[in-house]
Amino acid sequence: MDKQQNKEAITAADLDRIVEMAWEDRTSFDTIYDQFGISEAEVIKIMRKSMKRSSFLMWRERVSGRKTKHAKTSEAQRFRCSQQDKFKSR
């Protein structure tokens, strides 16, 4: 399944997982893209729609300069949530 087909098949559970991954400091936008085919800009749109304005602004401020949200600049080791395999792309 290519990335475009994957975007069209995103379920409510997938959206919940994307929001959860976006909140995690050590999960990069690249990881979200690899798993769901969702770009950083699309993640930001999802977060904006899924949260209260104040929560979105707090999240956006927190991740804006964070190196760990961008795999190329991150020195963090790859973190793997124990539940991550349950949500792999189909």
C-alpha positions, -999 to +999 in steps of 0.1 A: +000+000+000+015+034-010+015+065+012-015+081-007-037+051-002-026+049+034-037+085+040-072+077+026-075+047+049-068+065+082-092+054+109-103+071+141-079+048+160-051+059+136-058+096+143-057+089+181-023+072+176-010+101+155-020+126+182-004+104+209+028+101+189+029+138+182+026+145+220+055+122+227+087+142+228+109+114+215+088+104+185+099+124+155+077+136+127+097+114+104+086+083+124+049+094+121+055+099+083+071+064+080+042+048+099+012+067+085+024+087+055+014+119+072+038+149+068+047+173+096+024+200+082-005+174+081+003+164+117+001+200+127-033+203+110-045+172+128-033+185+161-050+219+155-083+201+148-080+177+177-072+200+205-085+231+223-067+262+210-047+267+243-035+231+242-025+233+206-005+265+212+012+249+242+021+218+221+032+239+191+055+260+213+070+229+229+078+211+197+088+241+175+125+241+184+128+205+197+155+185+180+139+152+189+109+159+167+131+159+137+151+127+132+179+143+111+188+167+140+180+143+168+207+126+189+181+106+208+181+069+205+151+054+187+123+049+213+099+021+207+066+021+226+055-013+237+022-008+219+037+005+187+036-028+168-002-029+173-006+003+152+017-004+123+004+005+088-017-021+073 
